[in-house]
Amino acid sequence: MGQAPAGEAGIVGDVGDRVGGRVTMPRLRLPILNSAATLTVVGSLTVGGKMRIAYVPGASPGGRPPGPARGASSHPRLRSGDDSNRGTAGDARGEDPMSTSEALVAGQVIDTARYPLPDPASAGWTRVVSRVRHELQNHGCSVLPNFIRSSRRAALRLECAAIAPLAYYDVETVNAYNIATDASLPADHPGRIALRRGNAFVARDRIHEDFIIHQLYTDELFKYFIACCFELPQVHELADSLAGLCLNVLNPGMEHPWHFDTNEFTVSMLTQEPQAGGVFEYCPNIRSAQAENFADVRAVLAGRGGHLIRRLSLRPGDLQLFKGRYSLHRVTSVHGATARHCAIFAYCERPGVVGSVARTRQLFGRVLPEHLAAEGRAVRVDQLLD
């Protein structure tokens, strides 16, 4: 796609013609820069008649923004370029690096005054990422209040409410590991403790691509921000057409019992709050990639682990980040006449993660050929129970 000095970022391409309400850019031009660092386009924003393109060099280990070259910022940045010293990107391979019909999601739906995702070089961006990292390290979870603009929260709720009836409902007996309840386990294993699961899920293939939650999930700047918050070089969408992005629906009287996630970390957003109940509770880092810590898990499931539990008050439009694979968590029973809706953005450190056949059928009532093909060779970062 192009090259950029380590730590450098930015420059713009010219906006092309508008055809039928869609902006086209037959030729995107980027500067000729000499370096071995790979250039990655992460977003665009139309400003003053120009399409501003944000790009970043390859991320450094640990998920930190690319390190600075001499005299360069330690964060990627947007900057407006002139017509001098420009080359062409994409022309050599006959392809455009991104669809110009996409506007920058951050500028449309995110409260960028609080969370300046379009400007990773800003002090505000650095403060937000630093705060999230601190909270994840010390509390196991971080919440970004009012992440969605107030003007878009009604649309966020209505879009999700419209597809909530498409959720797969099945009240059943499960365990915290989402493995077969008749699995051969020792008598004192926490997996033997039966739990009642009454939540429902709308699968990704039922969520329209124009919906706010889908735009966020696939947006490159959003994923870059999430990776930096979790101190990762990058994050990948799940290679799962059902579980990558989903809407968790909890109707009155139902709960989502204690469980661990398949992916290492979880990003979620409440889209509709119930009248009462529906509280998110979690046990930060109760297990690790090296140790299941069955004793503490069993204590929580048996009602003796209150000292291990944290509780959060969430509002629609809040963005929540936590490590769901290692933190036991649940949503308490919902009360009143209004259901609880929560979007789940599932990312992973490695590409190719697909849910197991048993768990996919449990959550969505169906499996796809990709789940059958992946059975027995699942991509995981550990050997923990699923």
N, C-alpha and C positions, 0 to 999 in steps of 0.2 A: 504493500500500500504506500510505502514511503519510508523515509528515514528521518530521525530527529536526534539532536544531541541529547544525551542523558539529562533529564530534568527540564528540558525545554517543552513547550506546548503552544498550541494556538495556530491560528490564522484562518482567514475566511475564503470561501468560494463565492462566486456571483450567483445570485438567484436566477434561474432560467424562466421560461415562459409559464404562465398560468393557463392551464387547459382544463375546462370543465370543473373549475374549483380546486384543481390539484396543481401544485407547484412542481415543475419539472426542472431538473438540473442536468442537462446532457453532458456537461463537462465541469467537473469539480477540480479546481486548481489549488495546489498546496505548494509551499516553498521548496526549493531545492536545498536540502540540508545534508551535510556530510557526517554520517555516524553509522555505527552498526546497530543502534537501538531501533527496535521496531516501533512504528507509529500506529496507534490505534485510535480511530475515531470513536468518541463516546457520546456525542450529542450535537444538536444543532438548535439554533434560535434565530429567527428573523428579526433583525434590528436595523431600522433605517433603510429598508429596502435591500439589505444584504443578508445572506444566510451565513451566520457566524457558526463556525465549526470548532468544537472543542475536541482536542486530541491529547492523548497522553502517551508517553513512552511506556515500554514494558514495566509492569509493576515490580518493585523490589521485594525481596523476601520479607516476610512478616507483615505483609499487607499495607506497609506504609506507602504514602505517595512516593513516586520515583525520586531518588536522591538528586541533589542539585549538581549541575556542572558549575564550572567557575563563573561566578556572577549570575547564576540562574536561580530562580525560585525553587524551593523544595517541594512545591505543589504544582500540579498542572494548572494551566490558566487559559482563559479566553482572552484573545487580544485581536484587535482589528488590524488587518494587514493592508499594504498597498499593493499595486500591481507590479512592483519591481521584484526581481529575484524569485519569480515563481516558476515552478514546474507543474507538471500534470500528474495527478494521482488517479489510478484506476484506468487511465488511457492505455497503459502498456498491456493490461490484461483484458481490456475491453469491457470493463465493468465499473459501475458506480459503487463507491464504498458504503453508501447508505441510501435509504429511501428518503427523498426530499419531501414527500407528502407528510412525513412525520414532523410535528413541531416538538420542541423540547417539553417532555411531560412535566418536568419540574416547574417550568414557567406557567403551566396551565393549571395544575391541581395542587401543588405543594406550596405551603406558606414559605416562600423563599426569603422573606424578611427574617424569619426565625431560623430557617434551614436553607442556606444558600448553595444548594447542590449545583447550580450552573456555574459557580465560581469557586472551584477547589483551591484557588490561591488565596482566598480571602481569610482574614482573621476569624470571621464568623464560622466559616467551614471548619477551620482548625479547632476552634473551641468546641464545636458540637462533637466532632469525632473524638477529641480528647476526653470529653465528658462521658461519652458512651463507652469508650474503652475502660475508663476508670470504674464505671458502674458495673460493667460486665465482669471485670476482674475482682471487684470487691463485693458485689451483691448478686452476681449471677444473672442479672437482667437489667435492661435499660428501657425506659419509656420516653418517647419524644412526644409531648402533648401537642395537640392541635397541628399535627404534621400536615394534614389536608386543609387547604384554604376553607374558611368558613362559608364562602359562597359556593363551594362544591360539595359540602357535606350532605346536603339534601339529595343531590344526584347520586352520591356514593351509596346512601341508604336505599334509595328507590331502585337503583340498578340491581343491588343485591337482593332486595326484597322481591323483585320480579322473578328471579331465578330460584328463590328459596323453595318453591313448590317442586322443583326438579330434583331435590335432594333425595338420596336413597335412605329410607328409614328402616331400621331393623333393631328393635330393642333386644339385646342379647346379653348373655353372661360371658365375660371376658376376664383376662388378667392383665396386670400392668405391663407385661412384655408382649402382648398381642400374639402369643403363640397358642397352640392348641391347648385347651383347658384339660384335655385328657392326656397331655404329654407326660412321659415317665419322668417324674421329678422326686427328689427326696421329700420326706414328710414335712420338714420344716422350711421348704423352699417357698419364698414369697409368691412365686408363680402359681402356687396352689390356692391362693386367696382369691375367691370369686368376686367379681365386680359387675355391676349392672351398667351397661353402656346404652344410653338413650339418645345420643346425639346423631345427627345425620349430616351427610356431606354432599355438596354439589361438586361434581368432578370438573376438571379443567375443560374438557371437551364440551361442556354445557355453558361455559362462560364466554360471552361475546368478546371479540378482540378489541372492540371500541370501549368496553367498560373500563372505568378508572382503575380497578384492581388489576386488570390484565395489562393495561398500559404501563402501570408501575412495575409489575413483575418482569416485563421484558425490556424495560428501559435500561440502556447501558450506563447512564449516569447514576441511576438508582442502584444498579448492581455494583458499580465501582464504589459508591458511598458505603454500601453494606459490607463489601469486602474490606474496606479500610477500617470500618468500625470493629469488625471481628479480627483485624490484624492478619488478614489473609492476602496472598498475592492476587487472587481472583475468586469469584464464586460462579457456579454453574447452575443453570436451571436443571431440575430433575429431568431425566430422559424418560419421563413417565407421562403419558397423555392424560392420565386421570389424576394423579396425586401431586403434580408439580405445583399447581395453583388450585386451591379449592375454597369453598365457602362452608364453614362449620355452622350448622343450624341447630340451636337448642330450643326446643319448644317448651312451654310451661310444664313443669313437673319433671323435666328431663335433666340429665347431667352428663358431663363428659368425665368419666372416672379417671383415677390415677393411671398414668401411662408414661412411657418414653417414646420419643420420636425416632423414626428410621434415619433421618438426616441429622448431621452433627449439630446444627444450629437452626433456629427457627425465627422467622420474621412474620409478624401478624398484625392485623389491624381490625379493631372493633368497628363494625359498620352500623350496627343497631343494638342499643342497650335494652335490657329487659326492665320491667318495672321494679323488680326486686330479685335478689339472688344473682346467680350467674357470676360469682366472684372467681377470678383467676388465682389459684394457689400453686406454689411451686417450692421445691426443695433444691436450692442451687447446688450443682455439682455433687449430688449425693452419690454418684458413681463416676468412674473415670474410664478411659480407654483401657487401663490396665487392671481395674478392679471393679467387680459388680457391687460390692458392699451390701450383700444381701441382708445383713442384720439391721441396718438403718432403714432399708427399703421395707422390710417386714414390719418394723416398728411403726412407720408411717401408715402402712396399709391397715394395721391392727388398731390404729387410733392412739398409739403411745408416742408418736414422734412430733408432737406439737411444737417442740422447740426447734425443729428442723424446717418448719413451714413458714414461708413468706406469703403475704397477700397483697394484691394490687387493685387499685381502683382505676378502671379504664373508662374512657369516654370515646364516642365515635370520632374517628379521624386521628386517634392517637396511634403512633407506630411503636410496636413493641419488638425488642430484640432479646433473645435468650438462647441458651444452649440446651435445646430440647432433648438431645440424645443422652445427655448426661444429667439432666435435671428432671426428676420425677415431677409431674404436674397434672393438674385437673382444673375443671370448671365446675363449681358447685351447682346444685339444682336451681333451676330458674323458677321464679314465682311471679304471679300476676298474669295479665292477658297478652303481654308482648314477648315474642321470641327474641333470643339473643343470636345475632349474626356476627361472625368473625371471619375475615379473609385470612388465609394462611398462604404465605409466600415461601415455598420450600426450595431452598438452594443447598448446594453441596460443594465441598472442596474439590471433589473429583468429578469429571464428566461420566455419564453412563449409569447413574444410579437409578434403579427401577425397583418399585415395591415388590415384595414377595407375593406369590399367588394367593396364599392364605389370607394375608392382611389386606390385599387389594379387594378380594371378594368380600371380606368382612366389612370394609368401609364403603365400597361402592356397589356391591351386589353383582359385580361382573369383573371379568378380566379380559385383557386383550392379548393378541399373539405375542406382543413384546414382553409381557409378563411370563408367559409360558416359555418363551425362548430364553429368558434370563434366569429361570429357575435353576438353582444349583450352582450358578456362577455369579451371584449377586456381588456388586461392587460395594465394599464397606471399608471404613478406615480402621475397624477394630473387629474383635471376635465376640462382642457382647451379644446377649440375646436380643432379638429384634424388638 
